[in-house]
Amino acid sequence: MPPAERFPLAVIGAGQAGLATVHAANRRGLHPLVLEASDRAGGSWPHHYDSLTLFSPARFSSLPGRPVPGEPDRYPVRDEVVAYLRDYAARLDADFRYGQRVAGVERSGNGFLLTTADGSRFEAVTVVCATGGFTRPHRPDLPGLTDFTGTVVHTADYRSPAPFTGQRIVVVGGGNSGVQIATELAGVARVSLASRAPVAWAEQRPLGRDIHWWFARSGLDAAPLRRLWERGPTLVNDDGRHRAAFASGNPDRREMFTRLDQDEVTWSDGTVEGIDALVLATGYRPALGYLSDTGALDGEGRPLHRGGVSTTVPGLGYVGLEFQRSFSSATLRGVGRDARHVLRRLRPRA
């Protein structure tokens, strides 16, 4: 077996978090290795639903060093973000290896040995995991879900409303994606949004300024608000269109159902109704299984870290985790700040 190639820094993932990490590494004079499972840069963005529109304007949706092109106050769509990320990657100084899914990471000497699914091996002194929080869909254990005979699709696999025309659909989850998909589906189907709490609407442009402008100006965008956020309702940014759709009665919002049975749903008031499909807008979990033998994860597979720096494995860091350091850590506008912080703490050297 040939010796493994050796690098000062290996970045796992070429999505928004990985690219921000490479940019921060370049500013430190580093030419990192980047291992990406797909055949191009972009992370999970190319796989989101067709109509996805950012809830933050272009001026607040950029990675470090290069603004999103075009009118800064518009709200970019999915394909614009994908094109932006791929152009951003092309301008970085890194050794991108596409089609290389990391299967395992283990400690080796003064660093790490990374093995990919095809058997390729790489050594690195420092490793940053930037596979983010949008590659492992969370499917909750809903009562009766395993026996449900209708269609079940997570938002990770949802693309457009066309396959659901004329159906009775329940969307589970009252966050931004759940509301946006429910509103879109209502154009071709009868839709209910099931959530444990009422939808909490946030005005998208209070006093004529986008809400993200207020977050940035007030400092909330960089604040560690996880506990406050988890205790409160999930806020849904809206310019009025989604509220108007729900006010029309289709989609409607209902208390979370109590169970599923074959092709029926039992609502909290005891009403039983036949449905055709269930759309799970239930979020994601970090995809870090390749670290399972390093001691970097807790019993539920979550990384043990402080601000993105592993507390159990020296030389290991993370970028792109939800609430890693702030409210915006898992967003385009937040990953650059976190990447700089992590590399300052890890101090990778050329």
Backbone hydrogen bonds in HBPLUS format (Angstrom, degrees):
<---DONOR---> <-ACCEPTOR-->    atom                        ^
c    i                          cat <-CA-CA->   ^        H-A-AA   ^      H-
h    n   atom  resd res      DA  || num        DHA   H-A  angle D-A-AA Bond
n    s   type  num  typ     dist DA aas  dist angle  dist       angle   num
A0123-GLU N   A0005-GLU O   2.62 MM 118  5.89 174.4  1.62 166.6 167.7     1
A0007-PHE N   A0123-GLU O   2.83 MM 116  6.16 144.2  1.96 138.3 149.0     2
A0125-VAL N   A0007-PHE O   3.13 MM 118  6.73 144.4  2.26 149.6 159.9     3
A0126-THR N   A0008-PRO O   3.08 MM 118  6.15 138.4  2.26 129.9 142.2     4
A0033-LEU N   A0009-LEU O   2.99 MM  24  6.34 166.0  2.01 161.7 162.1     5
A0010-ALA N   A0126-THR O   2.92 MM 116  6.36 155.2  1.99 153.1 160.7     6
A0128-VAL N   A0010-ALA O   2.93 MM 118  6.38 159.7  1.98 161.3 167.4     7
A0011-VAL N   A0033-LEU O   2.75 MM  22  6.10 162.2  1.79 158.3 164.1     8
A0035-LEU N   A0011-VAL O   2.97 MM  24  6.38 158.6  2.02 162.5 169.5     9
A0012-ILE N   A0128-VAL O   2.97 MM 116  6.35 165.0  1.99 163.1 166.9    10
A0130-ALA N   A0012-ILE O   2.81 MM 118  5.38 147.0  1.92 142.6 152.7    11
A0013-GLY N   A0035-LEU O   2.81 MM  22  5.81 154.3  1.88 147.2 155.4    12
A0042-GLY N   A0014-ALA O   2.99 MM  28  6.16 169.7  2.00 137.2 140.5    13
A0019-LEU N   A0015-GLY O   2.93 MM   4  6.07 167.8  1.95 164.0 167.2    14
A0020-ALA N   A0016-GLN O   3.07 MM   4  6.14 155.6  2.13 140.5 147.2    15
A0021-THR N   A0017-ALA O   3.05 MM   4  6.23 146.1  2.17 139.6 148.9    16
A0022-VAL N   A0018-GLY O   2.95 MM   4  6.28 152.6  2.03 147.6 154.8    17
A0023-HIS N   A0019-LEU O   2.98 MM   4  6.24 160.4  2.02 148.7 153.7    18
A0024-ALA N   A0020-ALA O   3.06 MM   4  6.31 158.5  2.11 143.7 148.9    19
A0025-ALA N   A0021-THR O   2.87 MM   4  6.12 149.7  1.96 145.5 154.7    20
A0026-ASN N   A0022-VAL O   2.79 MM   4  6.05 158.1  1.84 156.5 161.9    21
A0027-ARG N   A0023-HIS O   3.19 MM   4  6.45 149.5  2.29 144.2 151.5    22
A0028-ARG N   A0025-ALA O   2.89 MM   3  5.09 144.3  2.02 102.9 114.4    23
A0030-LEU N   A0025-ALA O   2.98 MM   5  5.17 163.5  2.00 140.6 137.4    24
A0029-GLY N   A0026-ASN O   2.95 MM   3  4.97 160.7  1.98 108.7 111.5    25
A0095-ASP N   A0032-PRO O   2.87 MM  63  6.17 171.4  1.88 163.4 166.4    26
A0034-VAL N   A0095-ASP O   3.00 MM  61  5.96 164.6  2.02 140.5 136.7    27
A0097-ARG N   A0034-VAL O   2.81 MM  63  5.97 160.8  1.84 171.6 173.7    28
A0036-GLU N   A0097-ARG O   3.08 MM  61  6.22 172.6  2.08 156.2 155.3    29
A0099-GLY N   A0036-GLU O   2.92 MM  63  6.06 109.0  2.44 141.8 160.5    30
A0100-GLN N   A0036-GLU O   2.86 MM  64  5.38 156.5  1.92 140.6 136.2    31
A0099-GLY N   A0038-SER O   2.83 MM  61  4.98 149.6  1.92 136.7 133.9    32
A0045-TRP N   A0042-GLY O   3.18 MM   3  5.80 141.4  2.34 145.6 141.6    33
A0047-HIS N   A0044-SER O   2.97 MM   3  5.50 150.6  2.06 118.7 128.0    34
A0048-HIS N   A0045-TRP O   3.25 MM   3  5.55 174.4  2.25 116.8 118.5    35
A0052-LEU N   A0049-TYR O   3.13 MM   3  5.66 167.7  2.15 122.1 124.9    36
A0050-ASP N   A0159-ARG O   2.91 MM 109  5.35 146.7  2.02 130.3 139.4    37
A0078-ARG N   A0052-LEU O   2.95 MM  26  5.41 138.3  2.13 159.9 156.7    38
A0054-LEU N   A0076-PRO O   2.90 MM  22  5.72 171.6  1.91 179.3 177.4    39
A0060-PHE N   A0057-PRO O   2.90 MM   3  5.54 151.0  1.98 119.2 127.9    40
A0058-ALA N   A0074-ARG O   2.86 MM  16  5.90 147.4  1.97 164.8 174.8    41
A0061-SER N   A0058-ALA O   3.01 MM   3  4.89 158.9  2.06 115.6 113.0    42
A0059-ARG N   A0072-PRO O   2.86 MM  13  4.70 152.6  1.94 146.6 137.5    43
A0074-ARG N   A0071-GLU O   3.31 MM   3  5.76 170.4  2.32 117.1 119.2    44
A0080-GLU N   A0077-VAL O   3.09 MM   3  5.50 127.5  2.38 109.5 122.8    45
A0081-VAL N   A0077-VAL O   3.22 MM   4  6.58 154.7  2.29 154.2 161.6    46
A0081-VAL N   A0078-ARG O   3.00 MM   3  5.24 117.9  2.40 102.5 117.6    47
A0082-VAL N   A0078-ARG O   3.00 MM   4  6.34 158.9  2.04 156.2 162.6    48
A0083-ALA N   A0079-ASP O   3.04 MM   4  6.19 165.3  2.06 144.4 148.0    49
A0084-TYR N   A0080-GLU O   2.92 MM   4  6.08 155.9  1.98 144.7 152.0    50
A0085-LEU N   A0081-VAL O   2.91 MM   4  6.14 162.8  1.94 155.0 158.5    51
A0086-ARG N   A0082-VAL O   3.07 MM   4  6.30 159.0  2.12 151.6 157.0    52
A0087-ASP N   A0083-ALA O   3.01 MM   4  6.17 155.9  2.07 147.5 154.0    53
A0088-TYR N   A0084-TYR O   2.88 MM   4  6.04 153.7  1.94 147.4 155.5    54
A0089-ALA N   A0085-LEU O   2.93 MM   4  6.15 155.5  1.99 145.7 151.5    55
A0090-ALA N   A0086-ARG O   3.16 MM   4  6.34 151.4  2.25 139.4 146.3    56
A0091-ARG N   A0088-TYR O   3.13 MM   3  5.42 148.3  2.24 104.7 113.9    57
A0092-LEU N   A0089-ALA O   3.11 MM   3  5.37 166.8  2.12 112.6 116.6    58
A0117-ALA N   A0101-ARG O   2.81 MM  16  5.60 144.3  1.93 155.3 167.1    59
A0103-ALA N   A0115-THR O   2.81 MM  12  5.79 154.0  1.87 142.7 151.6    60
A0104-GLY N   A0115-THR O   3.13 MM  11  5.28 151.5  2.22 151.8 150.9    61
A0115-THR N   A0104-GLY O   2.93 MM  11  5.28 169.0  1.94 156.3 158.9    62
A0105-VAL N   A0290-TYR O   2.94 MM 185  5.83 133.7  2.16 165.6 152.7    63
A0106-GLU N   A0113-LEU O   3.01 MM   7  5.35 155.2  2.07 144.9 152.9    64
A0113-LEU N   A0106-GLU O   2.78 MM   7  5.35 160.7  1.81 159.3 165.5    65
A0108-SER N   A0111-GLY O   2.89 MM   3  5.31 173.5  1.90 124.0 125.4    66
A0111-GLY N   A0108-SER O   2.89 MM   3  5.31 158.7  1.94 130.6 136.8    67
A0112-PHE N   A0124-ALA O   2.75 MM  12  5.32 150.9  1.83 153.6 163.8    68
A0124-ALA N   A0112-PHE O   3.02 MM  12  5.32 154.5  2.09 141.9 147.6    69
A0114-LEU N   A0122-PHE O   2.72 MM   8  5.13 173.9  1.73 163.0 164.9    70
A0122-PHE N   A0114-LEU O   2.89 MM   8  5.13 152.6  1.96 147.5 155.4    71
A0116-THR N   A0120-SER O   2.93 MM   4  5.31 159.8  1.97 149.8 156.0    72
A0119-GLY N   A0116-THR O   2.90 MM   3  5.32 161.9  1.94 119.5 122.8    73
A0127-VAL N   A0315-GLY O   3.06 MM 188  6.43 163.2  2.08 163.2 168.1    74
A0317-GLY N   A0127-VAL O   2.92 MM 190  6.34 150.5  2.01 154.1 161.9    75
A0129-CYS N   A0317-GLY O   2.83 MM 188  6.18 167.2  1.85 148.0 145.2    76
A0319-VAL N   A0129-CYS O   3.12 MM 190  6.42 153.4  2.19 150.7 149.0    77
A0285-ARG N   A0136-ARG O   2.87 MM 149  5.40 153.2  1.94 149.8 158.0    78
A0138-HIS N   A0283-GLY O   2.90 MM 145  5.60 172.4  1.90 138.9 136.6    79
A0142-LEU N   A0140-PRO O   2.99 MM   2  5.67 127.9  2.27 106.9  91.6    80
A0145-LEU N   A0142-LEU O   3.06 MM   3  5.39 167.5  2.07 135.1 134.4    81
A0260-LEU N   A0143-PRO O   2.86 MM 117  6.14 146.8  1.97 138.7 149.4    82
A0147-ASP N   A0144-GLY O   3.10 MM   3  5.46 141.5  2.26 107.6 118.2    83
A0148-PHE N   A0145-LEU O   3.14 MM   3  5.11 159.5  2.18 103.4 109.8    84
A0149-THR N   A0262-GLN O   2.84 MM 113  5.08 154.8  1.90 114.4 121.5    85
A0151-THR N   A0276-ASP O   3.04 MM 125  6.44 156.8  2.09 154.7 150.7    86
A0278-LEU N   A0151-THR O   2.74 MM 127  6.13 153.5  1.81 158.2 167.3    87
A0153-VAL N   A0278-LEU O   2.96 MM 125  6.40 162.3  1.99 165.4 171.2    88
A0280-LEU N   A0153-VAL O   2.84 MM 127  6.16 156.6  1.89 141.7 149.7    89
A0157-ASP N   A0154-HIS O   2.84 MM   3  5.53 154.6  1.91 120.7 127.8    90
A0158-TYR N   A0154-HIS O   3.15 MM   4  6.42 123.3  2.49 139.9 154.0    91
A0155-THR N   A0280-LEU O   3.02 MM 125  6.01 149.3  2.12 152.9 144.5    92
A0164-PHE N   A0161-PRO O   2.87 MM   3  5.52 157.9  1.92 128.5 135.9    93
A0165-THR N   A0162-ALA O   3.35 MM   3  5.65 164.6  2.37 122.3 120.3    94
A0167-GLN N   A0164-PHE O   3.13 MM   3  5.59 157.4  2.18 142.6 139.6    95
A0166-GLY N   A0188-VAL O   2.74 MM  22  6.02 173.2  1.75 162.0 159.9    96
A0190-ARG N   A0167-GLN O   3.06 MM  23  6.39 162.0  2.10 167.2 171.3    97
A0276-ASP N   A0168-ARG O   2.80 MM 108  5.27 161.8  1.83 144.8 151.2    98
A0277-ALA N   A0168-ARG O   3.32 MM 109  6.69 151.7  2.40 152.3 154.7    99
A0169-ILE N   A0190-ARG O   2.92 MM  21  6.21 169.7  1.93 166.5 169.9   100
A0192-SER N   A0169-ILE O   3.02 MM  23  6.47 147.8  2.13 149.4 159.4   101
A0170-VAL N   A0277-ALA O   3.08 MM 107  6.49 157.3  2.13 151.0 157.1   102
A0279-VAL N   A0170-VAL O   2.91 MM 109  6.28 163.7  1.93 152.3 157.1   103
A0171-VAL N   A0192-SER O   2.81 MM  21  6.20 165.3  1.83 163.2 168.1   104
A0194-ALA N   A0171-VAL O   2.73 MM  23  6.02 162.1  1.76 159.8 166.2   105
A0172-VAL N   A0279-VAL O   2.79 MM 107  6.14 164.7  1.82 165.9 170.3   106
A0281-ALA N   A0172-VAL O   2.79 MM 109  5.55 149.0  1.89 149.2 159.8   107
A0173-GLY N   A0194-ALA O   2.94 MM  21  6.18 168.0  1.95 161.7 165.1   108
A0179-VAL N   A0175-GLY O   3.02 MM   4  6.19 165.3  2.04 158.4 162.0   109
A0180-GLN N   A0176-ASN O   2.93 MM   4  6.10 164.8  1.96 152.1 156.9   110
A0181-ILE N   A0177-SER O   2.89 MM   4  5.99 167.4  1.91 156.0 159.0   111
A0182-ALA N   A0178-GLY O   2.92 MM   4  5.97 158.8  1.96 144.6 151.2   112
A0183-THR N   A0179-VAL O   2.98 MM   4  6.11 161.2  2.02 149.6 154.2   113
A0184-GLU N   A0180-GLN O   3.07 MM   4  6.27 155.4  2.13 142.2 149.1   114
A0185-LEU N   A0181-ILE O   2.84 MM   4  6.04 166.2  1.86 156.5 159.9   115
A0186-ALA N   A0182-ALA O   3.03 MM   4  6.13 144.6  2.16 142.5 151.5   116
A0187-GLY N   A0184-GLU O   3.17 MM   3  5.76 161.6  2.20 113.3 119.0   117
A0188-VAL N   A0185-LEU O   2.90 MM   3  5.68 166.8  1.91 125.4 129.6   118
A0189-ALA N   A0185-LEU O   2.94 MM   4  5.86 128.1  2.21 147.9 161.2   119
A0252-ASP N   A0191-VAL O   3.16 MM  61  6.68 147.9  2.27 139.0 146.1   120
A0193-LEU N   A0252-ASP O   2.69 MM  59  6.08 161.3  1.72 161.5 168.3   121
A0254-ARG N   A0193-LEU O   2.84 MM  61  6.08 164.6  1.86 157.4 159.7   122
A0195-SER N   A0254-ARG O   3.20 MM  59  6.64 158.8  2.25 167.3 171.8   123
A0256-MET N   A0195-SER O   3.10 MM  61  4.86 120.4  2.47 125.3 124.0   124
A0236-VAL N   A0200-ALA O   2.83 MM  36  6.06 156.2  1.88 161.6 166.9   125
A0202-ALA N   A0236-VAL O   2.87 MM  34  5.58 161.6  1.91 143.0 138.2   126
A0238-ASP N   A0202-ALA O   3.03 MM  36  6.14 146.9  2.14 172.6 167.7   127
A0204-GLN N   A0238-ASP O   2.97 MM  34  5.11 148.9  2.07 141.0 134.9   128
A0211-ILE N   A0204-GLN O   2.82 MM   7  5.48 144.6  1.95 149.1 147.8   129
A0208-GLY N   A0205-ARG O   3.24 MM   3  5.20 143.1  2.38 129.1 120.2   130
A0209-ARG N   A0206-PRO O   3.11 MM   3  5.66 173.1  2.12 122.0 123.7   131
A0213-TRP N   A0210-ASP O   2.87 MM   3  5.38 140.2  2.03 113.1 124.5   132
A0215-PHE N   A0211-ILE O   2.95 MM   4  6.34 150.5  2.04 143.5 152.3   133
A0216-ALA N   A0212-HIS O   2.97 MM   4  6.12 164.8  1.99 143.9 147.1   134
A0217-ARG N   A0213-TRP O   2.88 MM   4  6.04 164.7  1.90 151.1 155.9   135
A0218-SER N   A0214-TRP O   2.92 MM   4  5.88 154.1  1.99 145.8 152.0   136
A0219-GLY N   A0215-PHE O   3.04 MM   4  5.99 127.0  2.33 138.7 151.2   137
A0221-ASP N   A0215-PHE O   3.23 MM   6  4.90 160.5  2.27 115.1 111.8   138
A0222-ALA N   A0219-GLY O   3.31 MM   3  5.84 144.2  2.45 110.7 118.0   139
A0223-ALA N   A0220-LEU O   3.08 MM   3  4.87 164.0  2.11 103.4 107.8   140
A0225-LEU N   A0223-ALA O   3.05 MM   2  5.68 121.6  2.40 110.4  94.2   141
A0327-PHE N   A0223-ALA O   2.95 MM 104  6.00 132.2  2.18 152.2 157.7   142
A0229-TRP N   A0225-LEU O   2.82 MM   4  5.90 163.8  1.85 164.7 170.2   143
A0230-GLU N   A0226-ARG O   2.87 MM   4  6.06 162.0  1.90 159.2 163.1   144
A0231-ARG N   A0227-ARG O   3.10 MM   4  6.19 145.8  2.22 142.5 150.9   145
A0232-GLY N   A0228-LEU O   3.14 MM   4  6.23 142.4  2.29 143.0 152.1   146
A0244-ALA N   A0240-GLY O   3.06 MM   4  6.12 154.0  2.13 142.2 149.5   147
A0245-ALA N   A0241-ARG O   3.02 MM   4  6.28 150.3  2.11 142.8 150.7   148
A0246-PHE N   A0242-HIS O   2.99 MM   4  6.33 162.4  2.03 154.9 158.5   149
A0247-ALA N   A0243-ARG O   2.85 MM   4  6.03 150.7  1.93 146.2 155.3   150
A0248-SER N   A0244-ALA O   3.13 MM   4  6.33 130.6  2.38 137.9 149.1   151
A0248-SER N   A0245-ALA O   3.17 MM   3  5.26 137.3  2.36  96.9 108.5   152
A0249-GLY N   A0246-PHE O   3.10 MM   3  5.41 154.2  2.17 107.0 114.8   153
A0258-THR N   A0266-THR O   2.82 MM   8  5.75 150.8  1.90 158.5 168.5   154
A0266-THR N   A0259-ARG O   2.95 MM   7  5.48 169.5  1.97 163.6 163.0   155
A0261-ASP N   A0264-GLU O   2.89 MM   3  5.15 160.1  1.93 144.3 146.1   156
A0264-GLU N   A0261-ASP O   2.90 MM   3  5.15 151.9  1.98 121.3 130.6   157
A0275-ILE N   A0263-ASP O   2.93 MM  12  5.88 160.5  1.97 148.6 154.0   158
A0265-VAL N   A0273-GLU O   2.80 MM   8  5.43 155.9  1.85 152.4 159.4   159
A0273-GLU N   A0265-VAL O   2.97 MM   8  5.43 158.0  2.02 150.4 157.6   160
A0267-TRP N   A0271-THR O   2.81 MM   4  5.29 162.6  1.84 163.9 164.1   161
A0270-GLY N   A0267-TRP O   2.90 MM   3  5.38 161.2  1.94 122.2 125.0   162
A0291-LEU N   A0288-LEU O   2.94 MM   3  5.78 167.8  1.95 127.8 131.2   163
A0292-SER N   A0289-GLY O   3.08 MM   3  5.35 162.1  2.11 120.1 120.3   164
A0294-THR N   A0291-LEU O   3.03 MM   3  5.49 168.9  2.04 126.9 127.5   165
A0304-LEU N   A0296-ALA O   2.94 MM   8  5.88 166.8  1.96 166.5 162.5   166
A0298-ASP N   A0302-ARG O   2.80 MM   4  5.40 154.5  1.86 148.6 156.0   167
A0301-GLY N   A0298-ASP O   3.03 MM   3  5.34 164.2  2.06 118.8 119.8   168
A0311-THR N   A0304-LEU O   3.10 MM   7  5.89 161.8  2.13 126.8 130.4   169
A0306-ARG N   A0309-VAL O   2.93 MM   3  5.35 154.0  2.00 139.8 145.4   170
A0309-VAL N   A0306-ARG O   3.24 MM   3  5.35 166.2  2.26 108.2 112.4   171
A0318-TYR N   A0308-GLY O   2.68 MM  10  4.70 145.7  1.79 144.6 149.8   172
A0310-SER N   A0316-LEU O   3.01 MM   6  5.57 166.1  2.03 149.1 151.7   173
A0316-LEU N   A0313-VAL O   3.36 MM   3  5.89 147.6  2.48 141.2 138.7   174
A0324-GLN N   A0321-LEU O   3.15 MM   3  5.08 141.5  2.31 131.1 121.3   175
A0329-SER N   A0326-SER O   3.36 MM   3  5.30 170.6  2.37 109.9 109.9   176
A0331-THR N   A0328-SER O   3.09 MM   3  5.40 155.5  2.15 125.8 124.0   177
A0334-GLY N   A0331-THR O   3.06 MM   3  5.15 140.9  2.22 100.7 112.1   178
A0335-VAL N   A0331-THR O   3.11 MM   4  6.14 148.1  2.22 163.6 165.8   179
A0338-ASP N   A0334-GLY O   3.35 MM   4  6.65 161.6  2.38 150.6 155.6   180
A0339-ALA N   A0335-VAL O   2.83 MM   4  5.97 154.1  1.90 148.7 156.3   181
A0340-ARG N   A0336-GLY O   3.12 MM   4  6.32 162.9  2.15 149.8 152.9   182
A0341-HIS N   A0337-ARG O   3.21 MM   4  6.44 158.3  2.26 142.0 148.1   183
A0342-VAL N   A0338-ASP O   2.91 MM   4  6.16 164.9  1.93 156.7 159.7   184
A0343-LEU N   A0339-ALA O   3.05 MM   4  6.23 169.2  2.07 154.7 157.2   185
A0344-ARG N   A0340-ARG O   3.02 MM   4  6.15 148.6  2.12 144.4 153.1   186
A0345-ARG N   A0341-HIS O   3.14 MM   4  6.43 148.9  2.24 145.3 153.3   187
A0346-LEU N   A0342-VAL O   2.86 MM   4  6.12 155.6  1.92 151.9 159.5   188
A0347-ARG N   A0343-LEU O   2.85 MM   4  5.58 150.7  1.94 140.2 147.0   189
